[in-house]
Amino acid sequence: MQATFIKWLRQEHGLTRKEMAGRTGYSASYIEKVEQGYARIHAGIERKFMQALGISEQQALILKLRYADLKQAAAPQSSTAHLSL
């Protein structure tokens, strides 16, 4: 979830990867790798991304819950009905 969450946050703040790169000090290509799940995200990187967006640790936790709820709501609902013969 971290990779898609980071991308979602960036987009919610209306930033391009290049703009996010300027705020974090990472390259735009590295941010792309993070968002696509190709680069490992550790707490330090996530913290730097949150600081660049002006998000506190508490706010980040709340946003992660909101994001999880949005993803769950957007996911196709699986049917639990079974056919009986």
C-alpha positions in Angstrom: 0.0 0.0 0.0 2.8 2.4 0.7 3.7 3.0 -2.9 0.2 3.7 -4.1 -0.5 5.8 -0.9 2.5 8.0 -1.6 1.4 8.5 -5.2 -2.2 9.3 -4.0 -0.9 11.9 -1.5 1.3 13.6 -4.2 -1.6 13.7 -6.5 -4.0 15.0 -3.8 -1.6 17.8 -3.2 -1.6 18.6 -7.0 2.1 18.0 -7.4 4.0 16.5 -10.3 6.9 14.1 -9.6 9.3 16.8 -10.6 7.8 19.2 -8.0 7.9 16.4 -5.3 11.5 15.8 -6.2 12.3 19.5 -5.6 10.6 19.2 -2.2 12.2 16.0 -1.1 15.7 16.2 -2.7 15.1 12.9 -4.4 15.1 12.6 -8.2 11.8 12.5 -10.2 12.9 9.1 -11.5 13.4 7.8 -7.9 9.9 9.1 -6.9 8.5 7.2 -9.9 10.2 4.0 -8.8 8.8 4.5 -5.3 5.3 5.1 -6.6 5.5 2.0 -8.8 6.8 -0.2 -6.0 10.2 -0.7 -7.5 12.1 1.1 -4.8 11.9 0.0 -1.2 10.2 2.5 1.1 11.5 2.7 4.7 10.3 4.9 7.5 12.9 7.6 6.8 11.8 8.0 3.1 8.1 8.0 4.1 8.8 10.6 6.8 10.6 12.8 4.2 7.7 12.6 1.8 5.3 13.5 4.6 7.4 16.5 5.7 7.6 17.7 2.1 3.8 17.8 2.0 3.4 19.4 5.4 1.8 16.3 6.9 2.4 15.3 10.6 2.8 11.7 11.7 -0.7 11.8 13.2 -2.2 13.2 10.0 -0.3 10.5 8.0 -2.0 7.8 10.1 -5.4 9.3 9.5 -4.8 9.7 5.8 -3.6 6.0 5.5 -6.9 4.9 7.1 -8.8 7.2 4.7 -6.9 5.9 1.7 -7.5 2.2 2.8 -11.2 3.0 3.0 -11.2 4.6 -0.4 -9.4 1.6 -1.9 -11.8 -0.9 -0.3 -14.8 1.1 -1.5 -13.4 1.1 -5.0 -12.6 -2.6 -5.1 -15.1 -4.9 -6.8 -17.3 -6.6 -4.2 -16.9 -10.4 -4.2 -20.0 -12.4 -4.1 -20.5 -14.7 -1.2 -23.5 -16.4 -2.6 -23.1 -20.1 -3.5 -25.1 -22.1 -6.0 -26.9 -25.1 -4.6 -27.6 -28.1 -6.7 
